[in-house]
Amino acid sequence: MQKSIVVAPAVELRNVVKAYPGLRALDDLDLVLAPGEFVALLGPSGCGKTTALRSLAGLETITSGRIEVDGRDVTRLPTNQRDMGMVFQAYSLFPHMTALENVEYGLRMRRVGRAERAERAMEALALVGLEGREGRYAHQLSGGQQQRVALARALVIRPKVLLLDEPLSALDAKVRVQLREQIRRIQTELAITTLFVTHDQEEALAVADRVAVMNAGRIEQIGTPEELYATPRTAFVADFVGLSNRVPGELAGGTVTAYGTSFPLLGEGVADGPVLAFVRPEDVRFAAAGAAGGLPATVVTSSFLGSLRRTQVRLADGTLVSVQHDAADAHAPGDEVRIAFAGRPVSASARA
C-alpha cells in the first residue's frame, strides 16, 4: 500500500492574538500556508488582515500565540531574521538611487559581493519586465514601474515567504490588472509561498489559490475562490464576496422560502424564522415576454458591463433585486418585467 506524503506547512500562525487596550485586532487567529501557495487575506478595513501580515513579518509583536516558518518558531525573532520579502502600498523607493541600486539594496545589507549583487539585481528587474530601465530614478518611472521595482527588490533576496500588503491599490485600474497578473505569473514560476493582503475581492479571487475572508480579527472562511463564491458558510462571506441580493424570506427546517421559491440553506447557525437570503444576481432571470408566472417588477436601472448586463428591478413590496443577464437583453428604466429565482442554495441571516 502506497503511503500518503504529508507536506509540512511553509507558514503557520497558531492561536495568534494581537490585543490593544479595548480591542483584539487578531482574535485567536489560525492560518496555514502550504509551500508555494498563494493565499489572499480579504476583508473590510479594520478586520485585522494587515495586522496579521505585519505580525508574520515581525513588524508587530503579538500578544500570544505562535508563528512558524518551515517548522521554525519565529515568534520572537526580529524582522531581519525571518527571511521574508515585503511589498507595500507605498513604493518606498530611495529617490537618490536608481532602479538597479534600489533592487541591490537588500543584497548590499547582506554583504553580497558587487558582481553577484549586480547580476542578481538585473535578473530580478528582467523578471518584472524592467530591462533597460535599471538606470532610471523613481521620479522617471510610472507608478506601475515603481511598484515593479519594489517587487524586484523583495524577490532579489530569494526569501522563503513573499508578503504583499495592498500593493496595487495606488495604481489605476488597467495597470492594476496587468501587475496582478504579472505577480501571479512570477509567484507561480518561482513557487514562492505568498501572503497577499487586499480589500479588493476581484483581486483576491483572480490571483489566489485560497482566500481567507477576515472579520473582526478572525477568519470567517478560507477556501478556493470557487468555494467561497458558490458555498459561503456565513452571511458575512456571502455578502462580502461577490454581489448578492438581500431577499426577505422564512427559514424552516433548512429551507428558505421567498416569493414562492424554495432555497436550500448553506451553512448553519441560523434559527428558523424571518431571514434575509443572499441570492446571487446570476441566480435571477427574466421571464420570457408574454410568459405566465414570475414576479411582476419595474426596472430601476440597467448597467452595460461588456459581455453581460446587470439590471436592478423593484418588486411590488419595494424590494430591490439585481438580475445579471445577457447584454443583448436590454431594458429601460420604467419597463414592466417579470422575474424568477433559480432556487439555488443560499446563505441567510436573521431578519428583525
Secondary structure as GFF3:
##gff-version 3
##sequence-region A 1 352
A	DSSP	beta_strand	11	20	.	.	.	ID=ss1
A	DSSP	beta_strand	23	33	.	.	.	ID=ss2
A	DSSP	beta_strand	38	42	.	.	.	ID=ss3
A	DSSP	alpha_helix	49	57	.	.	.	ID=ss4
A	DSSP	beta_strand	64	69	.	.	.	ID=ss5
A	DSSP	beta_strand	72	73	.	.	.	ID=ss6
A	DSSP	three_ten_helix	79	81	.	.	.	ID=ss7
A	DSSP	beta_strand	84	88	.	.	.	ID=ss8
A	DSSP	alpha_helix	99	109	.	.	.	ID=ss9
A	DSSP	alpha_helix	114	127	.	.	.	ID=ss10
A	DSSP	three_ten_helix	138	140	.	.	.	ID=ss11
A	DSSP	alpha_helix	143	155	.	.	.	ID=ss12
A	DSSP	beta_strand	161	165	.	.	.	ID=ss13
A	DSSP	alpha_helix	173	190	.	.	.	ID=ss14
A	DSSP	beta_strand	193	198	.	.	.	ID=ss15
A	DSSP	alpha_helix	201	207	.	.	.	ID=ss16
A	DSSP	beta_strand	210	215	.	.	.	ID=ss17
A	DSSP	beta_strand	218	223	.	.	.	ID=ss18
A	DSSP	alpha_helix	225	230	.	.	.	ID=ss19
A	DSSP	alpha_helix	235	240	.	.	.	ID=ss20
A	DSSP	beta_strand	245	252	.	.	.	ID=ss21
A	DSSP	beta_strand	255	258	.	.	.	ID=ss22
A	DSSP	beta_strand	261	264	.	.	.	ID=ss23
A	DSSP	beta_strand	273	279	.	.	.	ID=ss24
A	DSSP	three_ten_helix	281	283	.	.	.	ID=ss25
A	DSSP	beta_strand	284	286	.	.	.	ID=ss26
A	DSSP	beta_strand	295	304	.	.	.	ID=ss27
A	DSSP	beta_strand	308	315	.	.	.	ID=ss28
A	DSSP	beta_strand	320	326	.	.	.	ID=ss29
A	DSSP	beta_strand	336	341	.	.	.	ID=ss30
A	DSSP	beta_strand	347	350	.	.	.	ID=ss31
###
